[in-house]
């Protein structure tokens, strides 16, 4: 029994061998065009991956849909418009500038400049509120004698 188990463990990697995945489209031209389109589209599930590199089921469905649209003879722009109409601008990696996305495009820069402006304002305000104090010669002599006494005590 032990020999059978050991033999099975040694042969297990042979059963786990996986070949390279085949293209799903019968026509390599369609597959290449689909990959080119899918690299510029965002996976709706993963959100950080392109549609071409995602392994989510929805991404596979969308790639299949893109292949069908290509085989129907639609242009790349028509396919992108179809996906945007169905899923919104979020499906695009480079969403267009629209009135309702201006804050998303320029909001981080506005916050950065507002922070820099607030920092400069605070620094200038602090410089203006700290008065320079002039010590009289009597006060200067006293400070020097205190410092000299401190040095003597440390030695």
C-alpha angles and dihedrals in degrees: 000000000000091000092053090051092049091047090049092051091051092048095044095090089058090059092047095055111124124194125218114286114256122232111263095219116079090216115064090206090060091046092050092049091047091052090049090053095041093054089065094047126081123232106243092214103041096033092189096062132069120246089249096058101036121105096197118125092238090054090053089050091049092049088051089050091050090050090052091049090050092049089051087060099251120153123244091253092052091050092050091048090050092052092045091050090051102039105017132239090306089082089067121083089209105040116197123254107259134163093261094047098050091095090052092050099043104020096092091050091048090052091048093051092044090053092049090048092050091049092051091047091052093047093050092045091051092050091051096047097051106084119208110240119215114211119216118235088253091055091045091052090049092050091049092050091049091051092048091050090050091052091050092050091051093051 
